[in-house]
Amino acid sequence: MRSLRVLLTCFACLLSCGALAQSAEAPTAEISLELNALADVSGACRLTFLVTNQSGTSIDEAIFETVIFDNEGSVVTLSLFDFRDLPLDRPRVRQFDLPGMSCTSVGRALINGASSCVINGSQSDVCQSTLTLSSRVEVELLG
């Protein structure tokens, strides 16, 4: 009986160690979207994003509904930002211009959700469920 208990305990330890090793090796599935830079260009504020798709699959089309707020918190514009294709594990830079707006007047940007996310010709929720946001500039990126 004692040897059976020892055997079961050892078996449980092996299962636990295997699960821990597997979870440590598996990367977190995510689409990392970073507001990387702002620049005033020809009467517009240009937003530059760095996006890395680590969701586990290539994305054929990713379009995000994006809301821009001014420094007082008022909505200035609601636009669809087309990030196009996002290959797996390859960073991409995408730029979007806000015509007639100075970058100093941009207060925050909100990714309101994925308007379209196409994988292998079909809509998917991957763009919404695995999205992580960050900002390298003083403009906050919310989601």
PyMOL commands that set and color helices and strands:
alter all, ss='L'
color gray80, all
select helices_A, chain A and resi 2-25+103-105+126-129
alter helices_A, ss='H'
color red, helices_A
select strands_A, chain A and resi 30-41+44-54+61-70+75-82+92-99+106-119+122-123+131-135+140-142
alter strands_A, ss='S'
color yellow, strands_A
deselect
rebuild
show_as cartoon
